[in-house]
Amino acid sequence: MRIVIPEKTVKFWGKGKSDQELAVSADFQRALTQEVMATELLRIKALIATTTLLALILWTVYLVAPEAVSRVWHGNLKPHYLYSVMVPFILFELWVHGAITRHMRQGRDLPIFRRYLGALIETSMPTIALALHINSMGSVAALGFVTPMAYFIFIILSTLRLDFWLSTFTGAIAAVQLFCMAIFYHPPTGDAEPSIYYHAARSLIILICGMLAGAVGHQLRRQFEASIKAATARDRITNLFGQHVSPQVVERLMAEGTKADSDIRRVAVMFVDFRSFTAGARTRTPQEVVDRLDGAFAVLVDILDRHGGIVNKFLGDGFMALFGAPLQAPDPAHRAVAAAREMLEANARINEAASWPLRIGIGIHLGEVVAGNIGSPRRKEYTVIGDTVNFASRLEALNKDFNSQFLISEAVRDALGEACRDAVSLGEVEVRGYERPMAVWRLA
């Protein structure tokens, strides 16, 4: 698995896809299918509304100006002739709407042959209406009247299918049927070559319109894909790293990618804990406890963001932060110590105005860890594993023994060099879980 952001420039015909584009998750496919089917439902609603509106207009004209209707259709038009086409068409569209809705609820896509069959049936409706018009008003008048324009309604709305070939198929069906109706009902006689070219040219325009509608629908689909890929990548990063990851870090993770394979990273691991928090929480309401903790975390996490660190885990009244993973950092120890110093200063300022002062304990260790996505196939979490993590945790716990707030390991002290002149050696200290004493340093 590799999380990527789609390329800004997407090839129109979808050829030459990169490995990143091919790494599409099942979540993405489901989301895209839902979006495509949602636009299909919108197309069906538009067809039903348009057909209903045309039926109302036809009935109104027939009632208001029957003489005009009689002149145009030579007295041969009866509204129920056209309703015999419109009503079955509306019922058919309602049935398709119900079928698509059921498939969406089940998380399944419509079979492709059903899409093409539906396009064939829909596009044939204007052809049936044209045949009724020809019988009522003659072939020349009917072919030059409004009914052939109804094909454009289906072609335009086929854009919402978001499929180039379906729109092209719709245009092709409309073009072939119109040409066949023109030749069948208006066969060439005498000097008839221009007549064939005339009808062929009109059909060609309809076919081109179908292809253009397909091109627009295809481009809309690619934009849907780009949006859904970006949203899927952001959701996956949030699932892996938690909602506390800043938007800036998310953008960098999407740009650089995160690998599922575990790899070795040299990172600075920071553990932060609020000392005596549990005792203070006993005398306060749950809401007071949550508000105080949220307020403190908001300040500390903001400081971490500015120094390039991320909170990997919240641990009750504390957390574990990383510098150098998942994003590479050239100087993780410097960043971690600078963040810790600022966190201590910020907490001191907060305590001056707070009725419940909190004391922070911080421990930082630098070393190699195994970093990667750990968990079940359904739910994974990015984490780091190794002795570096364990020792950083033990280091923070030593603050209680030394009544200190900020302890670092010898590895951090060596990495900082002259930038850590205020470090005070606490000597070789017995650390729980370690056979030999470890060098520990205290910072102001």
Phi, psi and chi 1 to 4 in degrees:
 res  aa     phi    psi   chi1   chi2   chi3   chi4
   1 MET       -  135.9  178.9 -174.4   68.8      -
   2 ARG  -140.4  126.0 -178.5  173.1  175.2   81.1
   3 ILE   -87.3  124.3  -59.4  173.9      -      -
   4 VAL  -137.0  157.1  -64.4      -      -      -
   5 ILE   -97.7  137.8 -171.7  168.2      -      -
   6 PRO   -60.6  151.9  -19.3   30.1      -      -
   7 GLU   -64.5  144.1  -64.4  179.3    0.2      -
   8 LYS   -66.9  -35.9  -67.0 -177.9  178.3  179.3
   9 THR  -100.2  114.4  -57.1      -      -      -
  10 VAL  -105.8  127.3 -177.5      -      -      -
  11 LYS   -65.4  134.8  -66.0 -174.6  178.6 -179.2
  12 PHE   -61.2  -42.3  179.5   78.7      -      -
  13 TRP   -89.0    0.3  -63.1  104.8      -      -
  14 GLY    77.9   14.7      -      -      -      -
  15 LYS   -93.8  164.0  -65.2 -178.4  179.1  179.2
  16 GLY    65.5   37.6      -      -      -      -
  17 LYS   -68.6  143.4  -67.1 -176.7  177.7  179.9
  18 SER   -81.3  171.3   65.2      -      -      -
  19 ASP   -62.0  -34.8  -67.4  -21.3      -      -
  20 GLN   -63.5  -42.2  -70.1 -177.3  -18.0      -
  21 GLU   -66.7  -30.5  -71.9  176.0  -46.1      -
  22 LEU   -77.3  -17.4  -66.3  175.2      -      -
  23 ALA   -83.4   67.7      -      -      -      -
  24 VAL  -102.1  129.0  177.3      -      -      -
  25 SER   -80.4  164.3   68.1      -      -      -
  26 ALA   -64.2  -35.0      -      -      -      -
  27 ASP   -60.7  -41.6  -69.2  -20.7      -      -
  28 PHE   -62.6  -44.9  163.2   75.7      -      -
  29 GLN   -62.2  -41.9  -70.1  -70.3    2.6      -
  30 ARG   -64.7  -42.7  -76.4 -167.4  -66.4  -90.5
  31 ALA   -64.7  -41.0      -      -      -      -
  32 LEU   -66.0  -41.9  179.0   60.3      -      -
  33 THR   -60.0  -42.8  -62.1      -      -      -
  34 GLN   -62.7  -40.2  -68.4  -67.7  -48.6      -
  35 GLU   -66.9  -43.4  -70.9  -68.1  -17.1      -
  36 VAL   -63.3  -43.2  171.4      -      -      -
  37 MET   -69.3  -30.6  -63.9  179.2   78.0      -
  38 ALA   -66.0  -41.1      -      -      -      -
  39 THR   -68.3  -31.3   60.2      -      -      -
  40 GLU   -64.2  -41.2 -179.1   76.8    4.6      -
  41 LEU   -63.2  -38.7  -68.6  178.9      -      -
  42 LEU   -62.9  -40.6  179.0   60.9      -      -
  43 ARG   -62.2  -42.7 -174.4 -169.4   67.6   84.4
  44 ILE   -65.3  -42.4  -67.5  172.3      -      -
  45 LYS   -61.3  -39.9  -68.2  175.4 -176.8  177.0
  46 ALA   -64.8  -39.2      -      -      -      -
  47 LEU   -65.0  -43.6  -79.1  174.6      -      -
  48 ILE   -64.1  -44.1  -66.4  174.7      -      -
  49 ALA   -63.5  -42.3      -      -      -      -
  50 THR   -64.6  -44.1  -58.0      -      -      -
  51 THR   -63.5  -43.1  -55.8      -      -      -
  52 THR   -61.8  -42.8  -56.9      -      -      -
  53 LEU   -63.0  -43.3  178.5   61.5      -      -
  54 LEU   -62.6  -39.0  -69.1  175.5      -      -
  55 ALA   -63.9  -42.0      -      -      -      -
  56 LEU   -65.0  -41.4  -67.7  174.4      -      -
  57 ILE   -63.3  -44.7  -67.5  173.9      -      -
  58 LEU   -59.6  -44.7  174.6   63.7      -      -
  59 TRP   -67.3  -38.6 -175.8 -105.1      -      -
  60 THR   -64.9  -45.9  -59.3      -      -      -
  61 VAL   -62.9  -39.2  172.4      -      -      -
  62 TYR   -64.1  -36.3 -174.7   78.5      -      -
  63 LEU   -79.3  -38.8  -67.4  178.4      -      -
  64 VAL   -81.0  -41.6  174.0      -      -      -
  65 ALA  -131.3   68.7      -      -      -      -
  66 PRO   -64.5  -30.5   22.4  -32.5      -      -
  67 GLU   -64.7  -42.3  -60.0   83.9    2.7      -
  68 ALA   -64.1  -39.8      -      -      -      -
  69 VAL   -63.9  -39.2  174.3      -      -      -
  70 SER   -66.5  -37.5 -179.8      -      -      -
  71 ARG   -67.4  -41.8  -74.4 -163.5  -57.3  -88.4
  72 VAL   -68.0  -45.0  172.9      -      -      -
  73 TRP   -97.8   13.0  -81.7  -82.6      -      -
  74 HIS    55.8   33.2  -52.6  -63.9      -      -
  75 GLY    72.8   10.3      -      -      -      -
  76 ASN  -100.9   -6.5  -64.0  -38.6      -      -
  77 LEU   -89.0  131.2  177.4   68.6      -      -
  78 LYS  -122.3  132.3  -58.6  -64.0 -179.0 -177.0
  79 PRO   -53.7  -33.4  -26.9   35.9      -      -
  80 HIS   -68.2  -16.6   65.7  -92.0      -      -
  81 TYR   -62.3  -49.0  -70.3  166.9      -      -
  82 LEU   -74.3  -33.0  -66.0 -179.9      -      -
  83 TYR   -64.5  -26.7  -71.0  155.2      -      -
  84 SER   -66.1  -17.5   63.6      -      -      -
  85 VAL   -96.1  -44.3  177.7      -      -      -
  86 MET   -67.3  -44.9  -67.9 -179.6  174.0      -
  87 VAL   -64.2  -48.6  172.4      -      -      -
  88 PRO   -60.2  -35.3  -24.9   35.2      -      -
  89 PHE   -63.3  -45.2  173.0   74.1      -      -
  90 ILE   -62.6  -42.4  -68.2  175.8      -      -
  91 LEU   -62.6  -39.9  -66.6  176.0      -      -
  92 PHE   -62.1  -44.5  171.6   75.7      -      -
  93 GLU   -65.6  -36.9  -68.1  -61.4  -28.3      -
  94 LEU   -64.0  -38.4  -70.9  173.6      -      -
  95 TRP   -65.6  -42.9  177.6   79.6      -      -
  96 VAL   -63.1  -40.7  173.8      -      -      -
  97 HIS   -59.6  -43.9 -172.6  -78.1      -      -
  98 GLY   -64.6  -39.4      -      -      -      -
  99 ALA   -64.7  -43.5      -      -      -      -
 100 ILE   -65.0  -40.8  -66.3  176.6      -      -
 101 THR   -60.8  -41.5  -58.2      -      -      -
 102 ARG   -64.4  -41.9  -72.9 -167.9  -61.6  -87.3
 103 HIS   -64.6  -37.4  -81.6   70.9      -      -
 104 MET   -64.6  -42.0  -71.1 -177.8   67.7      -
 105 ARG   -62.9  -34.1  -69.8  172.8 -179.9  170.7
 106 GLN   -86.1   -2.9  -62.5  169.1    0.9      -
 107 GLY    71.4   25.2      -      -      -      -
 108 ARG  -114.8  156.3  -62.9 -173.3  -66.1  117.2
 109 ASP   -95.6  157.2 -166.1    7.3      -      -
 110 LEU   -72.4  139.8  -82.3  176.0      -      -
 111 PRO   -59.2  144.4  -21.6   32.1      -      -
 112 ILE   -64.5  -34.3 -170.6   64.1      -      -
 113 PHE   -66.5  -29.5   79.6   90.4      -      -
 114 ARG   -70.0  -33.0  -68.2 -176.5   60.9  174.4
 115 ARG   -65.1  -45.0  -66.4 -177.9 -179.1  -85.2
 116 TYR   -68.9  -38.0  -80.5   92.1      -      -
 117 LEU   -64.0  -42.1  179.3   61.0      -      -
 118 GLY   -62.7  -40.0      -      -      -      -
 119 ALA   -64.2  -38.7      -      -      -      -
 120 LEU   -64.2  -46.1  173.7   62.7      -      -
 121 ILE   -64.9  -45.9  -65.1  174.4      -      -
 122 GLU   -60.8  -48.1  -71.0  176.1   -5.8      -
 123 THR   -70.3  -17.1  -44.9      -      -      -
 124 SER   -80.5  -15.3  -61.3      -      -      -
 125 MET   -62.5  -45.8  -67.1  -60.0  175.1      -
 126 PRO   -61.4  -30.1  -23.8   34.2      -      -
 127 THR   -65.4  -42.1  -55.0      -      -      -
 128 ILE   -64.3  -43.0  -61.8  174.2      -      -
 129 ALA   -62.9  -37.5      -      -      -      -
 130 LEU   -64.1  -39.4  178.8   59.5      -      -
 131 ALA   -61.2  -41.4      -      -      -      -
 132 LEU   -64.2  -38.8  -66.8  175.8      -      -
 133 HIS   -65.2  -41.9  -84.9   72.4      -      -
 134 ILE   -61.9  -40.9  -69.9  175.2      -      -
 135 ASN   -66.4  -27.3  -70.3  -28.4      -      -
 136 SER   -89.9  -38.9  -60.7      -      -      -
 137 MET  -124.4    2.9   58.0 -165.6  -53.2      -
 138 GLY    94.2  153.6      -      -      -      -
 139 SER   -67.8  -43.5   60.9      -      -      -
 140 VAL   -63.2  -48.4  175.3      -      -      -
 141 ALA   -66.5  -41.5      -      -      -      -
 142 ALA   -67.0  -42.5      -      -      -      -
 143 LEU   -68.5  -22.3  -69.7  169.5      -      -
 144 GLY   -97.4   -0.5      -      -      -      -
 145 PHE   -89.9 -161.2 -162.5   48.0      -      -
 146 VAL   -81.1  -21.4  -61.7      -      -      -
 147 THR   -58.4  -44.2  -56.1      -      -      -
 148 PRO   -58.9  -26.0  -26.8   36.4      -      -
 149 MET   -69.1  -18.2  -62.6 -178.8 -176.9      -
 150 ALA   -63.2  -24.0      -      -      -      -
 151 TYR   -58.9  -34.0  -71.8  115.6      -      -
 152 PHE   -66.8  -28.1  -69.9  100.6      -      -
 153 ILE   -60.9  -45.3  -62.8  175.9      -      -
 154 PHE   -70.5  -35.2  -67.1   87.8      -      -
 155 ILE   -68.7  -45.0  -68.9  173.8      -      -
 156 ILE   -62.8  -47.0  -67.6  171.7      -      -
 157 LEU   -71.4  -18.8  -68.8  178.4      -      -
 158 SER   -64.8  -16.6   72.0      -      -      -
 159 THR   -56.3  -35.1  -58.3      -      -      -
 160 LEU   -71.1   -5.9  -65.8  174.3      -      -
 161 ARG   -75.1  -18.5  -68.6 -177.3 -177.7  -87.3
 162 LEU    57.5   36.2  -53.9 -179.4      -      -
 163 ASP  -140.0  116.9 -171.6  -51.0      -      -
 164 PHE   -58.7  -45.9  173.2   80.0      -      -
 165 TRP   -73.1  -31.0  -64.7  110.5      -      -
 166 LEU   -67.6  -41.7  -91.6  173.4      -      -
 167 SER   -66.3  -41.7  -67.5      -      -      -
 168 THR   -63.0  -40.1  -59.0      -      -      -
 169 PHE   -61.6  -42.0  177.9   75.7      -      -
 170 THR   -60.9  -46.0  -59.7      -      -      -
 171 GLY   -63.1  -38.9      -      -      -      -
 172 ALA   -66.6  -43.2      -      -      -      -
 173 ILE   -61.6  -45.4  -68.2  -62.7      -      -
 174 ALA   -62.3  -43.1      -      -      -      -
 175 ALA   -65.3  -45.5      -      -      -      -
 176 VAL   -65.9  -44.6  169.3      -      -      -
 177 GLN   -66.8  -40.3  -69.3 -172.9   -3.8      -
 178 LEU   -65.2  -41.9  177.2   60.6      -      -
 179 PHE   -63.9  -43.2 -177.8   78.1      -      -
 180 CYS   -65.4  -40.4  -69.2      -      -      -
 181 MET   -62.9  -40.5  -68.7  -69.4  -69.8      -
 182 ALA   -65.6  -43.1      -      -      -      -
 183 ILE   -71.2  -38.8  -62.4  -58.3      -      -
 184 PHE   -70.0  -44.1  179.9   77.3      -      -
 185 TYR   -90.5  -14.9  -79.0   98.2      -      -
 186 HIS  -134.7   63.3 -168.6 -142.0      -      -
 187 PRO   -64.3  146.7   25.0  -33.2      -      -
 188 PRO   -66.3  136.9   23.7  -32.1      -      -
 189 THR  -135.2  137.4   56.9      -      -      -
 190 GLY    65.8 -128.2      -      -      -      -
 191 ASP   -81.3   79.8 -173.1   14.9      -      -
 192 ALA  -107.5   -0.9      -      -      -      -
 193 GLU   -55.8  -44.2  -72.4  -58.9  -41.3      -
 194 PRO   -58.1  -32.3  -24.3   35.1      -      -
 195 SER   -63.9  -41.6  176.7      -      -      -
 196 ILE   -63.9  -45.7  -65.5  177.6      -      -
 197 TYR   -63.4  -36.7  -67.4  138.0      -      -
 198 TYR   -60.9  -51.0  169.4   79.9      -      -
 199 HIS   -70.7  -34.3  -64.8  -58.4      -      -
 200 ALA   -65.4  -39.4      -      -      -      -
 201 ALA   -64.7  -42.4      -      -      -      -
 202 ARG   -63.5  -42.0  -68.2 -152.9  -49.2  169.8
 203 SER   -66.3  -35.7  -62.9      -      -      -
 204 LEU   -64.9  -39.0  178.8   61.7      -      -
 205 ILE   -62.1  -40.3  -67.8  -62.7      -      -
 206 ILE   -64.5  -41.2  -69.1  178.4      -      -
 207 LEU   -63.4  -43.4  174.1   59.5      -      -
 208 ILE   -62.7  -39.5  -68.2  174.1      -      -
 209 CYS   -62.1  -38.5  -72.0      -      -      -
 210 GLY   -63.0  -40.6      -      -      -      -
 211 MET   -67.3  -39.6  -63.6  176.4   66.4      -
 212 LEU   -65.8  -40.7  -68.7  175.2      -      -
 213 ALA   -61.9  -39.2      -      -      -      -
 214 GLY   -64.8  -37.8      -      -      -      -
 215 ALA   -64.6  -42.7      -      -      -      -
 216 VAL   -64.4  -45.0  173.3      -      -      -
 217 GLY   -61.7  -39.3      -      -      -      -
 218 HIS   -63.1  -42.4  179.6   82.4      -      -
 219 GLN   -66.0  -39.0 -170.6   63.2   22.0      -
 220 LEU   -61.7  -39.1  -70.7  174.0      -      -
 221 ARG   -63.4  -42.2 -176.5 -172.6 -178.2   98.2
 222 ARG   -63.8  -35.8  -62.1  -48.7  -64.2  -97.9
 223 GLN   -68.1  -38.9  -67.7  176.8   -1.5      -
 224 PHE   -58.5  -46.3  -90.6  126.5      -      -
 225 GLU   -60.2  -44.4  -70.3  178.0   -6.7      -
 226 ALA   -62.0  -43.3      -      -      -      -
 227 SER   -66.0  -43.5  -61.2      -      -      -
 228 ILE   -69.7  -38.1  -65.8  172.0      -      -
 229 LYS   -61.3  -44.0  -78.4 -178.9 -179.9  178.6
 230 ALA   -63.5  -43.4      -      -      -      -
 231 ALA   -65.9  -39.4      -      -      -      -
 232 THR   -64.7  -41.1  -58.1      -      -      -
 233 ALA   -63.5  -42.7      -      -      -      -
 234 ARG   -64.4  -42.6  -73.3 -172.5  175.4   88.9
 235 ASP   -62.4  -40.2  -70.3  -16.3      -      -
 236 ARG   -68.5  -38.9 -164.0  172.0  -62.0  163.8
 237 ILE   -64.7  -40.5  -72.1  174.5      -      -
 238 THR   -62.0  -40.7  -60.8      -      -      -
 239 ASN   -65.5  -37.0  -71.5  -24.8      -      -
 240 LEU   -76.1  -41.4  -71.9  174.9      -      -
 241 PHE  -110.8   -7.9  -59.6  100.5      -      -
 242 GLY    94.3  159.8      -      -      -      -
 243 GLN   -71.9  -11.6  -64.4 -179.1   -6.1      -
 244 HIS   -79.1   -5.3   45.9  -88.1      -      -
 245 VAL   -70.5  131.8  176.7      -      -      -
 246 SER   -69.9  155.6   68.0      -      -      -
 247 PRO   -58.0  -34.8  -24.6   34.0      -      -
 248 GLN   -64.5  -41.1  -65.9   81.0    5.4      -
 249 VAL   -66.8  -40.1  173.2      -      -      -
 250 VAL   -59.2  -45.0  171.7      -      -      -
 251 GLU   -62.0  -41.1  -68.1  -58.1  -36.1      -
 252 ARG   -67.2  -38.8  -74.0 -172.4   59.1 -169.6
 253 LEU   -64.9  -38.5  -72.6  170.3      -      -
 254 MET   -67.9  -37.2  -67.6  175.3   63.5      -
 255 ALA   -72.9  -40.8      -      -      -      -
 256 GLU   -89.1  -25.9  -62.2  179.4   11.8      -
 257 GLY    85.6  152.5      -      -      -      -
 258 THR  -127.9  131.2   59.2      -      -      -
 259 LYS   -93.3  141.6  -63.1 -176.3  -66.4 -176.9
 260 ALA   -75.6  -29.4      -      -      -      -
 261 ASP   -64.5  136.3  -62.3  -23.9      -      -
 262 SER   -69.9  140.7  -61.6      -      -      -
 263 ASP  -139.6  164.9   58.6   -7.7      -      -
 264 ILE   -90.0  126.4  -55.4  -61.5      -      -
 265 ARG  -127.0  145.4  -66.8  -75.8 -173.2   93.5
 266 ARG   -97.1  112.5 -176.4  170.4  177.2   79.0
 267 VAL  -133.4  161.5  -57.6      -      -      -
 268 ALA  -102.2  123.7      -      -      -      -
 269 VAL  -105.0  127.4 -179.0      -      -      -
 270 MET  -117.2  129.7  171.7 -166.0  -70.6      -
 271 PHE  -111.3  133.2  -85.0   84.2      -      -
 272 VAL  -124.5  135.2  177.5      -      -      -
 273 ASP  -143.9  142.4 -174.6   63.1      -      -
 274 PHE   -90.7  117.3  -71.1  108.2      -      -
 275 ARG   -71.5  139.2  -70.6  -66.9  164.6 -164.3
 276 SER    56.5   26.9  -56.4      -      -      -
 277 PHE   -69.0  -40.7 -177.5   83.4      -      -
 278 THR   -61.6  -41.1  -56.5      -      -      -
 279 ALA   -64.2  -41.6      -      -      -      -
 280 GLY   -68.4  -29.9      -      -      -      -
 281 ALA   -72.0  -21.8      -      -      -      -
 282 ARG   -64.9  -30.5  -67.3 -164.7 -170.4  101.5
 283 THR   -95.8    9.8   60.2      -      -      -
 284 ARG  -127.4  159.7  -69.5  169.2  172.3   83.6
 285 THR   -72.4  157.3   65.4      -      -      -
 286 PRO   -56.4  -38.2  -26.8   35.0      -      -
 287 GLN   -65.9  -38.5 -170.7   60.1   50.1      -
 288 GLU   -63.9  -38.9  -71.2  177.2  -36.4      -
 289 VAL   -64.1  -47.2  172.6      -      -      -
 290 VAL   -63.6  -45.1  171.4      -      -      -
 291 ASP   -61.9  -42.3  -68.0  -17.8      -      -
 292 ARG   -66.4  -42.3 -176.7   65.8  176.8   94.7
 293 LEU   -68.7  -43.1 -158.4   55.7      -      -
 294 ASP   -62.0  -42.4  -76.2  -11.5      -      -
 295 GLY   -62.3  -41.2      -      -      -      -
 296 ALA   -69.0  -44.5      -      -      -      -
 297 PHE   -61.5  -38.8  -81.4  154.7      -      -
 298 ALA   -58.5  -42.7      -      -      -      -
 299 VAL   -68.6  -46.1  174.7      -      -      -
 300 LEU   -66.3  -41.9  -58.3 -174.2      -      -
 301 VAL   -66.9  -36.3  171.6      -      -      -
 302 ASP   -62.2  -39.1 -177.0   61.8      -      -
 303 ILE   -65.4  -42.2  -66.3  172.1      -      -
 304 LEU   -58.9  -44.0  -76.8  172.9      -      -
 305 ASP   -57.2  -43.9  -70.4  -19.1      -      -
 306 ARG   -66.1  -27.0  -69.3 -159.6  -58.2  -87.9
 307 HIS   -98.5    9.3  -71.1  -85.4      -      -
 308 GLY    81.0   18.1      -      -      -      -
 309 GLY  -100.8  162.8      -      -      -      -
 310 ILE  -131.1  148.9   71.2  163.2      -      -
 311 VAL   -82.5  116.8  176.8      -      -      -
 312 ASN   -84.6  -35.5 -175.9 -114.5      -      -
 313 LYS  -150.3  138.1  -71.3 -176.8  179.1   67.1
 314 PHE   -91.1  132.3  -80.2  105.0      -      -
 315 LEU  -122.1   70.6  -52.0  168.3      -      -
 316 GLY    67.8 -107.5      -      -      -      -
 317 ASP   -98.8   30.4   55.9   -5.7      -      -
 318 GLY  -158.8 -173.2      -      -      -      -
 319 PHE  -159.7  165.0   57.5   80.6      -      -
 320 MET  -112.6  129.1 -179.9 -179.2   77.4      -
 321 ALA  -119.0  152.5      -      -      -      -
 322 LEU  -123.1  142.5  -56.2  175.4      -      -
 323 PHE  -127.4  114.2  -65.5   81.2      -      -
 324 GLY   110.5   -1.5      -      -      -      -
 325 ALA  -154.7  140.9      -      -      -      -
 326 PRO   -75.6  -11.2   31.2  -36.2      -      -
 327 LEU   -91.5  136.4  -61.6  173.1      -      -
 328 GLN   -66.3  141.0  -65.1  -76.3   -1.3      -
 329 ALA  -136.4  127.1      -      -      -      -
 330 PRO   -69.2  -25.2   24.5  -33.3      -      -
 331 ASP  -136.5   65.8   50.8   -4.9      -      -
 332 PRO   -61.0  -36.4   21.9  -33.0      -      -
 333 ALA   -65.7  -44.9      -      -      -      -
 334 HIS   -60.8  -43.7  -71.9   77.4      -      -
 335 ARG   -63.2  -43.7  -68.5  172.4  179.3  -92.2
 336 ALA   -65.3  -45.4      -      -      -      -
 337 VAL   -66.5  -41.6  170.5      -      -      -
 338 ALA   -61.9  -40.9      -      -      -      -
 339 ALA   -64.7  -42.8      -      -      -      -
 340 ALA   -62.4  -42.6      -      -      -      -
 341 ARG   -60.7  -44.3  -67.9 -176.4 -171.1  -84.5
 342 GLU   -66.9  -34.9 -172.9  175.4  -16.2      -
 343 MET   -64.7  -40.8  -70.4  161.7   64.5      -
 344 LEU   -65.0  -41.4  -71.1  170.5      -      -
 345 GLU   -65.2  -43.1  -66.1  173.5   -0.7      -
 346 ALA   -64.3  -41.3      -      -      -      -
 347 ASN   -65.0  -35.5 -173.1   65.6      -      -
 348 ALA   -64.4  -39.2      -      -      -      -
 349 ARG   -66.7  -39.3  -70.0 -165.6  -59.4  -90.8
 350 ILE   -65.0  -41.2  -65.1  173.7      -      -
 351 ASN   -62.1  -30.3  -74.5  -20.6      -      -
 352 GLU   -63.6  -31.3  -68.8  176.4   -1.1      -
 353 ALA  -105.5    0.4      -      -      -      -
 354 ALA  -100.8  145.5      -      -      -      -
 355 SER   -78.8  -15.1   59.3      -      -      -
 356 TRP  -125.8   87.2 -179.8    7.7      -      -
 357 PRO   -69.8  142.1   25.3  -33.2      -      -
 358 LEU  -118.7  140.4  -64.0  176.7      -      -
 359 ARG  -107.1  129.2 -178.7  176.7  173.5   83.3
 360 ILE   -96.6  143.7  -65.5 -178.8      -      -
 361 GLY  -120.0  128.8      -      -      -      -
 362 ILE  -128.2  136.6  -59.2  175.8      -      -
 363 GLY  -132.3  133.2      -      -      -      -
 364 ILE  -130.7  132.4  -59.8  176.1      -      -
 365 HIS  -133.4  148.9 -177.6   39.1      -      -
 366 LEU  -119.3  131.5  176.7   68.7      -      -
 367 GLY   176.2 -174.2      -      -      -      -
 368 GLU   -87.9  142.5  -69.2 -173.7  -20.0      -
 369 VAL  -136.1  162.5  -62.3      -      -      -
 370 VAL   -95.1  117.0  178.7      -      -      -
 371 ALA  -112.6  137.1      -      -      -      -
 372 GLY   176.0 -178.7      -      -      -      -
 373 ASN   -92.8  117.4  -58.7  -29.2      -      -
 374 ILE  -115.3  141.5  -52.0  -62.5      -      -
 375 GLY   145.5 -166.3      -      -      -      -
 376 SER   -84.0  166.9   70.1      -      -      -
 377 PRO   -59.1  -27.1  -24.6   34.3      -      -
 378 ARG   -87.9  -25.4  -63.8 -176.3   60.3 -174.5
 379 ARG  -146.7  112.0  178.3   69.2  172.2   89.0
 380 LYS  -116.4  158.5  -68.9 -177.1  179.5  -64.4
 381 GLU  -141.0  136.4 -179.3 -177.8   57.2      -
 382 TYR   -76.9  130.8 -175.6   88.1      -      -
 383 THR  -152.7  170.7 -169.2      -      -      -
 384 VAL  -123.2  143.7  -68.2      -      -      -
 385 ILE  -132.6  142.5  -60.5  173.7      -      -
 386 GLY   148.8  173.4      -      -      -      -
 387 ASP   -64.4  -27.6 -177.1   67.4      -      -
 388 THR   -59.2  -41.5  -59.9      -      -      -
 389 VAL   -67.6  -45.9  178.9      -      -      -
 390 ASN   -61.2  -43.9  -60.6  -27.7      -      -
 391 PHE   -69.3  -35.7 -173.6   67.9      -      -
 392 ALA   -61.6  -39.2      -      -      -      -
 393 SER   -65.9  -44.6  175.3      -      -      -
 394 ARG   -63.7  -35.1  -61.7  -73.6 -170.6  -94.3
 395 LEU   -63.8  -44.1 -158.8   59.5      -      -
 396 GLU   -64.0  -38.3 -172.0  -76.5  -42.8      -
 397 ALA   -64.5  -25.2      -      -      -      -
 398 LEU   -69.3  -15.4  -71.5  175.0      -      -
 399 ASN   -57.5  -32.4  -79.3  -62.3      -      -
 400 LYS   -66.6  -39.2 -176.6  177.1 -179.1 -179.5
 401 ASP   -70.1  -36.5  -62.0  -25.2      -      -
 402 PHE   -98.4    3.7  -68.3  102.1      -      -
 403 ASN    52.8   41.1 -166.1   28.3      -      -
 404 SER  -113.3  177.4   58.1      -      -      -
 405 GLN  -122.2  -18.9  -72.3 -170.5  -83.4      -
 406 PHE  -146.1  110.1 -172.0    8.1      -      -
 407 LEU  -120.9  143.2  -61.6  178.5      -      -
 408 ILE  -131.0  160.8   61.5  173.5      -      -
 409 SER   -87.6  171.5   65.5      -      -      -
 410 GLU   -66.0  -32.2 -173.1  171.0   20.9      -
 411 ALA   -62.4  -40.6      -      -      -      -
 412 VAL   -68.0  -42.2  176.0      -      -      -
 413 ARG   -59.5  -43.6  170.9   67.3  179.3   83.2
 414 ASP   -67.3  -37.2  -66.7  -19.0      -      -
 415 ALA   -67.8  -33.3      -      -      -      -
 416 LEU   -79.0  -33.3  -94.3   61.5      -      -
 417 GLY    60.1 -127.6      -      -      -      -
 418 GLU   -66.1  -17.9  -67.6  -60.8  -41.4      -
 419 ALA   -75.7   -0.9      -      -      -      -
 420 CYS  -126.9   45.4 -163.3      -      -      -
 421 ARG   -68.1  -24.4  -66.3  178.2 -179.3  177.6
 422 ASP   -84.9    5.0   59.6  -23.9      -      -
 423 ALA   -69.2  135.0      -      -      -      -
 424 VAL  -112.8  123.0  177.2      -      -      -
 425 SER   -74.6  133.1  174.7      -      -      -
 426 LEU  -101.5    7.4  -60.5  179.9      -      -
 427 GLY    79.6 -165.4      -      -      -      -
 428 GLU   -82.7  119.6  -59.8  -72.0  -33.1      -
 429 VAL  -114.8  137.4  178.2      -      -      -
 430 GLU   -69.6  124.9  -65.9  -72.6  -18.4      -
 431 VAL  -118.6  129.9  179.9      -      -      -
 432 ARG   -59.6  130.2 -177.8  167.1   59.7   88.7
 433 GLY    94.0   -4.8      -      -      -      -
 434 TYR  -119.6  136.6  -70.0   82.8      -      -
 435 GLU   -72.6  -36.1  -64.4 -179.4   -2.6      -
 436 ARG  -113.4  154.9   63.5 -179.4  179.9   85.3
 437 PRO   -63.7  151.8  -20.7   32.4      -      -
 438 MET  -121.4  143.5  -51.9  -68.9  -72.4      -
 439 ALA   -72.2  130.4      -      -      -      -
 440 VAL  -128.1  139.7  177.2      -      -      -
 441 TRP  -124.0  144.4  -61.7   75.0      -      -
 442 ARG  -110.3  137.7 -179.4  176.5   62.2 -163.0
 443 LEU  -113.3  150.9  -71.4  178.3      -      -
 444 ALA   -70.9      -      -      -      -      -
